[in-house]
């Protein structure tokens, strides 16, 4: 169902919200993309930020930083840095 005032679609979505697996009514953008809940948007942002830090590991190691320095600079564990190497 299209809502002209919101310029969003209202449709069903099957998934888990707050540990409840069900079919939910959710908003979708005009292009059909799901409008994220605040928690989903935050998780997506956190995942993107973490991936950016992991992507920077190789560059910093190539610049001569030690594994420990890279881990400290990027707020990663030494094990996470070593896994990227």
TIMI-2910 file (N, C-alpha, C, CB; in pm, 1 decimal, decimal comma, always signed):
<rs>
+----------+----------+----------+----------+----------+----------+----------+----------+----------+----------+----------+----------+------+
!      n_x !      n_y !      n_z !     ca_x !     ca_y !     ca_z !      c_x !      c_y !      c_z !     cb_x !     cb_y !     cb_z ! resn !
+----------+----------+----------+----------+----------+----------+----------+----------+----------+----------+----------+----------+------+
!    +84,0 !   -116,3 !     +0,0 !     +0,0 !     +0,0 !     +0,0 !    +89,5 !   +124,0 !     +0,0 !    -96,1 !     -0,9 !   +121,4 !  Unk !
!    +65,2 !   +214,6 !    -90,7 !   +143,1 !   +337,1 !   -103,6 !    +85,1 !   +446,1 !    -14,7 !   +147,2 !   +383,8 !   -249,7 !  Unk !
!   +170,0 !   +514,3 !    +62,6 !   +129,0 !   +628,2 !   +145,0 !   +187,5 !   +754,1 !    +82,3 !   +176,3 !   +611,8 !   +294,5 !  Unk !
!   +104,8 !   +831,1 !    +16,7 !   +151,6 !   +949,3 !    -55,3 !   +212,6 !  +1053,2 !    +38,8 !    +36,8 !  +1011,4 !   -133,3 !  Unk !
!   +152,8 !  +1074,0 !   +155,4 !   +204,1 !  +1177,2 !   +246,3 !   +343,7 !  +1142,4 !   +299,0 !   +107,7 !  +1196,5 !   +363,6 !  Unk !
!   +371,0 !  +1014,3 !   +318,9 !   +503,1 !   +970,8 !   +364,5 !   +596,0 !   +936,6 !   +248,9 !   +489,4 !   +850,9 !   +455,7 !  Unk !
!   +537,9 !   +917,5 !   +131,9 !   +610,4 !   +874,2 !    +12,1 !   +683,7 !   +742,3 !    +39,9 !   +711,1 !   +983,8 !    -33,7 !  Unk !
!   +611,4 !   +652,1 !   +106,8 !   +662,9 !   +520,4 !   +140,4 !   +557,2 !   +415,7 !   +111,2 !   +706,2 !   +514,3 !   +287,9 !  Unk !
!   +606,6 !   +295,8 !    +83,7 !   +519,7 !   +180,0 !    +71,2 !   +504,7 !   +116,1 !   +208,4 !   +575,6 !    +78,1 !    -32,4 !  Unk !
!   +390,4 !    +55,7 !   +233,6 !   +370,1 !    -25,3 !   +352,4 !   +348,9 !   -167,5 !   +304,2 !   +248,7 !    +26,1 !   +439,1 !  Unk !
!   +431,8 !   -258,5 !   +355,2 !   +422,3 !   -396,3 !   +311,4 !   +462,4 !   -490,7 !   +422,6 !   +508,7 !   -419,5 !   +189,0 !  Unk !
!   +458,5 !   -618,3 !   +392,7 !   +494,0 !   -718,0 !   +493,2 !   +640,3 !   -755,7 !   +480,8 !   +405,7 !   -842,5 !   +479,7 !  Unk !
!   +695,0 !   -798,9 !   +592,1 !   +834,3 !   -842,1 !   +601,4 !   +840,5 !   -953,5 !   +704,2 !   +929,9 !   -723,2 !   +640,1 !  Unk !
!   +903,1 !  -1065,5 !   +670,8 !   +917,2 !  -1175,5 !   +765,6 !  +1055,8 !  -1170,4 !   +826,0 !   +892,0 !  -1312,4 !   +697,4 !  Unk !
!  +1061,4 !  -1167,6 !   +957,7 !  +1189,5 !  -1163,5 !  +1025,3 !  +1172,8 !  -1154,3 !  +1175,4 !  +1271,3 !  -1047,5 !   +975,2 !  Unk !
!  +1286,4 !  -1133,1 !  +1241,9 !  +1290,0 !  -1130,1 !  +1387,6 !  +1307,2 !   -986,2 !  +1434,8 !  +1404,0 !  -1219,9 !  +1442,1 !  Unk !
!  +1217,8 !   -944,4 !  +1521,1 !  +1228,3 !   -815,6 !  +1589,3 !  +1209,1 !   -843,5 !  +1737,4 !  +1122,3 !   -710,7 !  +1535,2 !  Unk !
!  +1308,4 !   -801,8 !  +1816,6 !  +1304,8 !   -822,8 !  +1962,5 !  +1270,4 !   -968,1 !  +1997,3 !  +1202,0 !   -727,7 !  +2027,7 !  Unk !
!  +1342,7 !  -1060,9 !  +1935,6 !  +1329,9 !  -1204,4 !  +1961,6 !  +1195,5 !  -1263,0 !  +1921,0 !  +1352,5 !  -1231,0 !  +2106,2 !  Unk !
!  +1117,4 !  -1190,1 !  +1842,1 !   +987,2 !  -1239,9 !  +1796,8 !   +991,4 !  -1258,2 !  +1645,8 !   +872,1 !  -1142,6 !  +1837,6 !  Unk !
!   +991,1 !  -1383,8 !  +1602,1 !   +994,3 !  -1417,5 !  +1459,9 !   +851,1 !  -1417,0 !  +1408,0 !  +1062,9 !  -1556,6 !  +1435,2 !  Unk !
!   +820,9 !  -1324,0 !  +1319,0 !   +683,4 !  -1309,3 !  +1271,1 !   +684,0 !  -1236,2 !  +1137,4 !   +596,0 !  -1233,2 !  +1374,8 !  Unk !
!   +565,0 !  -1216,8 !  +1085,1 !   +546,5 !  -1132,2 !   +967,8 !   +504,5 !   -995,0 !  +1020,1 !   +439,1 !  -1192,7 !   +867,0 !  Unk !
!   +579,7 !   -893,4 !   +981,8 !   +559,9 !   -758,6 !  +1033,4 !   +518,6 !   -664,8 !   +920,3 !   +687,9 !   -707,2 !  +1102,3 !  Unk !
!   +449,6 !   -556,6 !   +955,0 !   +427,5 !   -446,9 !   +861,4 !   +548,2 !   -355,7 !   +869,8 !   +294,5 !   -369,1 !   +892,5 !  Unk !
!   +607,4 !   -327,7 !   +753,8 !   +727,5 !   -243,0 !   +749,7 !   +713,5 !   -143,7 !   +635,5 !   +857,3 !   -328,9 !   +732,7 !  Unk !
!   +784,8 !    -32,1 !   +648,5 !   +788,3 !    +67,1 !   +541,9 !   +899,4 !    +34,7 !   +443,1 !   +807,6 !   +208,1 !   +599,8 !  Unk !
!   +874,7 !    +68,4 !   +318,4 !   +970,4 !    +51,9 !   +209,7 !   +981,1 !   +184,4 !   +133,8 !   +927,7 !    -64,7 !   +114,1 !  Unk !
!  +1103,5 !   +215,3 !    +88,0 !  +1125,5 !   +333,9 !     +4,6 !  +1056,0 !   +314,6 !   -129,9 !  +1277,8 !   +360,8 !    -15,6 !  Unk !
!  +1045,4 !   +423,6 !   -205,6 !   +983,3 !   +417,5 !   -337,8 !  +1046,6 !   +309,9 !   -425,5 !   +993,5 !   +552,7 !   -406,6 !  Unk !
!  +1178,1 !   +292,3 !   -413,1 !  +1249,6 !   +194,6 !   -495,5 !  +1229,9 !    +51,1 !   -445,5 !  +1398,3 !   +228,0 !   -498,2 !  Unk !
!  +1161,3 !    +35,2 !   -332,9 !  +1135,0 !    -98,4 !   -282,1 !  +1230,6 !   -145,3 !   -174,5 !  +1138,1 !   -193,7 !   -393,0 !  Unk !
!  +1323,8 !    -60,4 !   -133,2 !  +1419,0 !    -96,7 !    -27,8 !  +1356,0 !    -77,5 !   +110,1 !  +1548,2 !    -12,5 !    -39,8 !  Unk !
!  +1381,1 !   -171,2 !   +197,3 !  +1328,1 !   -167,2 !   +332,5 !  +1381,1 !    -45,7 !   +408,1 !  +1363,3 !   -295,6 !   +407,2 !  Unk !
!  +1293,4 !    +24,7 !   +478,1 !  +1335,5 !   +132,5 !   +567,6 !  +1382,6 !    +65,3 !   +696,7 !  +1217,7 !   +237,1 !   +594,7 !  Unk !
!  +1508,0 !    +87,6 !   +731,5 !  +1566,1 !    +21,1 !   +847,7 !  +1512,4 !    +78,9 !   +978,1 !  +1717,8 !    +32,4 !   +844,4 !  Unk !
!  +1495,5 !    -10,5 !  +1075,3 !  +1465,7 !    +33,8 !  +1211,0 !  +1591,2 !    +98,3 !  +1268,0 !  +1417,2 !    -85,1 !  +1300,9 !  Unk !
!  +1579,7 !   +184,8 !  +1368,0 !  +1700,4 !   +248,4 !  +1424,2 !  +1807,4 !   +148,0 !  +1465,1 !  +1663,0 !   +332,6 !  +1544,2 !  Unk !
!  +1766,5 !    +35,8 !  +1523,4 !  +1863,6 !    -65,4 !  +1565,4 !  +1933,1 !   -127,6 !  +1445,4 !  +1795,1 !   -174,3 !  +1648,3 !  Unk !
!  +1858,6 !   -149,9 !  +1338,1 !  +1916,4 !   -207,4 !  +1216,4 !  +2013,6 !   -109,2 !  +1151,5 !  +1805,3 !   -246,0 !  +1116,7 !  Unk !
!  +1976,2 !    +18,6 !  +1149,7 !  +2063,2 !   +120,3 !  +1091,7 !  +2192,8 !   +132,4 !  +1171,4 !  +1991,1 !   +255,8 !  +1086,3 !  Unk !
!  +2184,3 !   +126,0 !  +1303,2 !  +2303,3 !   +133,7 !  +1388,1 !  +2393,1 !    +12,5 !  +1365,5 !  +2263,6 !   +143,6 !  +1536,6 !  Unk !
!  +2333,7 !   -105,6 !  +1354,9 !  +2412,4 !   -226,6 !  +1330,7 !  +2481,7 !   -218,4 !  +1194,8 !  +2322,6 !   -352,3 !  +1337,7 !  Unk !
!  +2411,5 !   -168,7 !  +1095,2 !  +2470,3 !   -153,8 !   +961,8 !  +2586,5 !    -54,3 !   +964,9 !  +2363,4 !   -107,7 !   +860,4 !  Unk !
!  +2569,0 !    +56,4 !  +1037,8 !  +2674,9 !   +156,0 !  +1051,2 !  +2796,3 !    +96,9 !  +1122,2 !  +2623,6 !   +279,0 !  +1127,3 !  Unk !
!  +2772,2 !    +22,1 !  +1229,9 !  +2881,2 !    -39,1 !  +1305,4 !  +2955,8 !   -141,6 !  +1220,9 !  +2827,5 !   -105,1 !  +1432,5 !  Unk !
!  +2882,9 !   -219,3 !  +1142,4 !  +2946,9 !   -317,9 !  +1054,3 !  +3033,2 !   -249,4 !   +949,2 !  +2841,1 !   -405,9 !   +986,0 !  Unk !
!  +2983,0 !   -140,4 !   +892,2 !  +3059,3 !    -66,8 !   +790,6 !  +3184,9 !     -5,1 !   +852,0 !  +2971,7 !    +43,3 !   +726,2 !  Unk !
!  +3172,1 !    +47,8 !   +973,1 !  +3287,8 !   +106,7 !  +1041,9 !  +3393,4 !     +0,7 !  +1071,0 !  +3244,0 !   +174,7 !  +1172,9 !  Unk !
!  +3350,4 !   -114,0 !  +1117,9 !  +3444,0 !   -223,3 !  +1147,2 !  +3513,0 !   -270,7 !  +1019,6 !  +3370,5 !   -341,1 !  +1214,9 !  Unk !
!  +3437,5 !   -282,3 !   +911,6 !  +3496,5 !   -325,9 !   +785,3 !  +3599,4 !   -224,2 !   +736,4 !  +3387,1 !   -346,7 !   +678,8 !  Unk !
!  +3572,8 !    -96,2 !   +754,1 !  +3668,0 !     +7,4 !   +713,7 !  +3798,3 !     -5,7 !   +793,5 !  +3606,5 !   +148,3 !   +733,6 !  Unk !
!  +3785,9 !    -35,9 !   +922,5 !  +3906,5 !    -55,1 !  +1004,4 !  +3984,2 !   -177,4 !   +958,1 !  +3869,5 !    -69,6 !  +1153,3 !  Unk !
!  +3912,9 !   -284,6 !   +927,9 !  +3980,3 !   -406,0 !   +879,8 !  +4047,3 !   -381,4 !   +744,8 !  +3879,9 !   -522,4 !   +868,5 !  Unk !
!  +3983,5 !   -301,9 !   +660,8 !  +4041,0 !   -269,9 !   +529,9 !  +4169,7 !   -188,0 !   +542,7 !  +3939,3 !   -193,5 !   +445,1 !  Unk !
!  +4181,9 !   -111,7 !   +650,7 !  +4299,7 !    -27,2 !   +671,4 !  +4419,8 !   -105,5 !   +724,2 !  +4266,2 !    +84,9 !   +767,5 !  Unk !
!  +4398,5 !   -225,5 !   +773,5 !  +4505,8 !   -304,5 !   +834,6 !  +4622,2 !   -322,8 !   +738,0 !  +4452,9 !   -441,2 !   +879,4 !  Unk !
!  +4596,2 !   -371,5 !   +618,4 !  +4702,9 !   -400,0 !   +521,6 !  +4784,5 !   -275,9 !   +489,3 !  +4644,0 !   -457,5 !   +393,2 !  Unk !
!  +4715,7 !   -164,6 !   +470,7 !  +4786,3 !    -39,9 !   +438,2 !  +4880,0 !     +1,6 !   +550,4 !  +4686,4 !    +72,5 !   +409,9 !  Unk !
!  +4833,3 !     -7,1 !   +673,6 !  +4917,1 !    +33,2 !   +786,6 !  +5034,9 !    -61,8 !   +805,3 !  +4834,0 !    +39,1 !   +914,8 !  Unk !
!  +5012,7 !   -189,9 !   +783,6 !  +5123,3 !   -285,1 !   +792,9 !  +5226,3 !   -258,0 !   +683,3 !  +5071,0 !   -430,1 !   +782,8 !  Unk !
!  +5180,0 !   -225,1 !   +563,5 !  +5271,6 !   -193,7 !   +453,0 !  +5351,2 !    -66,3 !   +480,0 !  +5193,8 !   -179,0 !   +322,2 !  Unk !
!  +5295,3 !    +22,4 !   +561,2 !  +5364,8 !   +146,5 !   +596,5 !  +5470,3 !   +122,7 !   +703,6 !  +5265,1 !   +251,5 !   +644,4 !  Unk !
!  +5476,5 !     -0,5 !   +755,9 !  +5580,1 !    -33,2 !   +851,7 !  +5536,3 !    -38,8 !   +996,2 !  +5687,0 !    +62,8 !   +839,8 !  Unk !
!  +5409,3 !    -19,1 !  +1023,5 !  +5363,1 !    -28,6 !  +1161,3 !  +5363,1 !   -174,8 !  +1204,2 !  +5221,7 !    +33,5 !  +1176,9 !  Unk !
!  +5385,2 !   -198,3 !  +1331,2 !  +5381,9 !   -334,3 !  +1384,9 !  +5236,3 !   -377,6 !  +1402,0 !  +5458,8 !   -342,9 !  +1520,7 !  Unk !
!  +5218,7 !   -506,7 !  +1418,1 !  +5084,5 !   -560,1 !  +1439,9 !  +5021,3 !   -495,0 !  +1562,6 !  +5089,0 !   -713,5 !  +1456,5 !  Unk !
!  +5099,2 !   -479,6 !  +1667,0 !  +5049,0 !   -420,0 !  +1790,8 !  +5009,3 !   -273,9 !  +1769,4 !  +5154,7 !   -430,3 !  +1901,6 !  Unk !
!  +5091,1 !   -198,7 !  +1693,1 !  +5058,7 !    -58,8 !  +1665,8 !  +4930,8 !    -46,7 !  +1583,7 !  +5174,5 !     +9,2 !  +1592,7 !  Unk !
!  +4914,9 !   -133,1 !  +1485,1 !  +4794,9 !   -130,8 !  +1401,8 !  +4672,2 !   -164,1 !  +1487,2 !  +4808,0 !   -230,7 !  +1283,4 !  Unk !
!  +4684,5 !   -266,1 !  +1570,6 !  +4572,5 !   -304,1 !  +1657,1 !  +4531,9 !   -187,9 !  +1746,6 !  +4609,4 !   -426,5 !  +1742,7 !  Unk !
!  +4628,9 !   -121,9 !  +1804,4 !  +4598,3 !     -9,7 !  +1893,5 !  +4537,7 !   +106,4 !  +1815,6 !  +4724,9 !    +36,6 !  +1967,2 !  Unk !
!  +4593,5 !   +138,2 !  +1700,6 !  +4545,4 !   +251,1 !  +1621,1 !  +4402,5 !   +230,8 !  +1572,2 !  +4636,9 !   +273,7 !  +1502,7 !  Unk !
!  +4366,0 !   +106,5 !  +1543,5 !  +4234,2 !    +78,8 !  +1485,2 !  +4135,0 !    +18,5 !  +1584,8 !  +4249,6 !    -14,4 !  +1368,0 !  Unk !
!  +4174,5 !    +12,6 !  +1711,7 !  +4088,7 !    -46,0 !  +1815,5 !  +4047,0 !   -188,2 !  +1780,3 !  +3964,5 !    +40,5 !  +1836,6 !  Unk !
!  +4145,0 !   -265,6 !  +1734,9 !  +4124,7 !   -406,7 !  +1704,6 !  +4212,6 !   -488,3 !  +1797,6 !  +4156,4 !   -438,1 !  +1555,3 !  Unk !
!  +4184,6 !   -616,1 !  +1805,8 !  +4274,3 !   -703,4 !  +1881,7 !  +4391,3 !   -743,5 !  +1792,4 !  +4198,8 !   -829,8 !  +1934,7 !  Unk !
!  +4499,3 !   -786,0 !  +1854,9 !  +4613,5 !   -835,6 !  +1779,5 !  +4571,8 !   -953,4 !  +1693,0 !  +4727,8 !   -875,9 !  +1873,9 !  Unk !
!  +4485,9 !  -1038,6 !  +1745,5 !  +4438,0 !  -1154,8 !  +1670,5 !  +4359,9 !  -1112,0 !  +1545,5 !  +4349,7 !  -1243,1 !  +1760,3 !  Unk !
!  +4279,8 !  -1007,0 !  +1557,5 !  +4204,4 !   -958,2 !  +1440,8 !  +4300,5 !   -906,1 !  +1332,7 !  +4104,9 !   -845,8 !  +1483,2 !  Unk !
!  +4402,6 !   -834,9 !  +1375,9 !  +4499,9 !   -781,6 !  +1280,3 !  +4574,9 !   -896,8 !  +1213,2 !  +4599,6 !   -685,3 !  +1350,9 !  Unk !
!  +4617,6 !   -992,3 !  +1292,6 !  +4691,6 !  -1106,3 !  +1236,1 !  +4605,3 !  -1187,0 !  +1140,8 !  +4743,6 !  -1196,9 !  +1347,6 !  Unk !
!  +4475,8 !  -1194,3 !  +1164,1 !  +4385,6 !  -1269,3 !  +1075,7 !  +4374,3 !  -1202,1 !   +938,5 !  +4245,8 !  -1281,9 !  +1140,1 !  Unk !
!  +4391,8 !  -1071,4 !   +934,0 !  +4382,4 !   -997,2 !   +807,0 !  +4509,3 !  -1010,3 !   +725,7 !  +4353,2 !   -849,7 !   +833,0 !  Unk !
!  +4625,0 !  -1023,4 !   +795,8 !  +4754,5 !  -1030,2 !   +728,1 !  +4759,7 !  -1137,8 !   +629,6 !  +4863,8 !  -1048,3 !   +824,0 !  Unk !
+----------+----------+----------+----------+----------+----------+----------+----------+----------+----------+----------+----------+------+
</rs>
